[in-house]
Amino acid sequence: MAVYDSDDQVLPMEEVIRRAMLANAVQQATDASKLLAPETSRGGSFHRRSTRKSDEDDRKEEA
């Protein structure tokens, strides 16, 4: 079985393995990021969801 790149060139087996490992690592990182920050995996922007005071309150205290 041969694997071809976008230029229809046969890829060496080492390159096929390297690309497969890279794709697997990217998929694992994507899955992990969805577990760590599920609100960002829905396509929305990240919003801090903490009970801390707002940044504006923090600035008032510093002044």
Rosetta constraint file for C-alpha pairs under 8 A:
AtomPair CA 2 CA 10 HARMONIC 6.33 0.50
AtomPair CA 2 CA 11 HARMONIC 7.41 0.50
AtomPair CA 3 CA 10 HARMONIC 5.66 0.50
AtomPair CA 3 CA 11 HARMONIC 5.68 0.50
AtomPair CA 3 CA 16 HARMONIC 7.26 0.50
AtomPair CA 4 CA 8 HARMONIC 5.23 0.50
AtomPair CA 4 CA 9 HARMONIC 5.21 0.50
AtomPair CA 4 CA 10 HARMONIC 4.49 0.50
AtomPair CA 4 CA 11 HARMONIC 5.59 0.50
AtomPair CA 5 CA 9 HARMONIC 5.51 0.50
AtomPair CA 5 CA 10 HARMONIC 6.57 0.50
AtomPair CA 5 CA 11 HARMONIC 6.46 0.50
AtomPair CA 11 CA 15 HARMONIC 6.27 0.50
AtomPair CA 11 CA 16 HARMONIC 6.49 0.50
AtomPair CA 12 CA 16 HARMONIC 6.49 0.50
AtomPair CA 13 CA 17 HARMONIC 6.19 0.50
AtomPair CA 14 CA 18 HARMONIC 6.10 0.50
AtomPair CA 15 CA 19 HARMONIC 6.08 0.50
AtomPair CA 16 CA 20 HARMONIC 6.15 0.50
AtomPair CA 17 CA 21 HARMONIC 6.09 0.50
AtomPair CA 18 CA 22 HARMONIC 6.16 0.50
AtomPair CA 19 CA 23 HARMONIC 6.07 0.50
AtomPair CA 20 CA 24 HARMONIC 6.13 0.50
AtomPair CA 21 CA 25 HARMONIC 6.16 0.50
AtomPair CA 22 CA 26 HARMONIC 6.19 0.50
AtomPair CA 23 CA 27 HARMONIC 6.19 0.50
AtomPair CA 24 CA 28 HARMONIC 6.19 0.50
AtomPair CA 25 CA 29 HARMONIC 6.16 0.50
AtomPair CA 26 CA 30 HARMONIC 6.12 0.50
AtomPair CA 27 CA 31 HARMONIC 6.15 0.50
AtomPair CA 28 CA 32 HARMONIC 6.10 0.50
AtomPair CA 29 CA 33 HARMONIC 6.08 0.50
AtomPair CA 30 CA 34 HARMONIC 6.36 0.50
AtomPair CA 31 CA 35 HARMONIC 6.58 0.50
AtomPair CA 32 CA 36 HARMONIC 6.27 0.50
AtomPair CA 33 CA 37 HARMONIC 5.90 0.50
AtomPair CA 33 CA 38 HARMONIC 7.56 0.50
AtomPair CA 33 CA 41 HARMONIC 7.86 0.50
AtomPair CA 34 CA 38 HARMONIC 4.82 0.50
AtomPair CA 34 CA 39 HARMONIC 7.96 0.50
AtomPair CA 34 CA 40 HARMONIC 7.23 0.50
AtomPair CA 34 CA 41 HARMONIC 5.43 0.50
AtomPair CA 37 CA 41 HARMONIC 7.01 0.50
AtomPair CA 38 CA 42 HARMONIC 7.09 0.50
AtomPair CA 39 CA 43 HARMONIC 7.80 0.50
AtomPair CA 39 CA 44 HARMONIC 6.77 0.50
AtomPair CA 39 CA 45 HARMONIC 7.79 0.50
AtomPair CA 39 CA 46 HARMONIC 6.72 0.50
AtomPair CA 40 CA 44 HARMONIC 5.51 0.50
AtomPair CA 40 CA 45 HARMONIC 6.04 0.50
AtomPair CA 40 CA 46 HARMONIC 5.61 0.50
AtomPair CA 53 CA 57 HARMONIC 6.08 0.50
AtomPair CA 53 CA 58 HARMONIC 6.85 0.50
AtomPair CA 54 CA 58 HARMONIC 6.48 0.50
AtomPair CA 55 CA 59 HARMONIC 6.23 0.50
AtomPair CA 56 CA 60 HARMONIC 6.36 0.50
AtomPair CA 57 CA 61 HARMONIC 6.40 0.50
AtomPair CA 58 CA 62 HARMONIC 6.43 0.50
AtomPair CA 59 CA 63 HARMONIC 6.41 0.50
